[in-house]
Amino acid sequence: MPSFFANIENFLEIFLGMKPRLVVYRLKFMKFAHLVKVGKYISIGGK
């Protein structure tokens, strides 16, 4: 998945170059986005 590796690069860029508070925000956003994807997958698979 190219997008996955791109996200890793973006994360490293932010982690190394930005303030810790923004890193925490980014982590929360990524976790939220992951939960949304999982929720959609479960709802589709469950029906």
Sequence and secondary structure as in RCSB ss.txt:
>XXXX:A:sequence
MPSFFANIENFLEIFLGMKPRLVVYRLKFMKFAHLVKVGKYISIGGK
>XXXX:A:secstr
 HHHHHHHHHHHHHHHHS HHHHHHHHHHHHHHHHHHHHHHHHHHH 
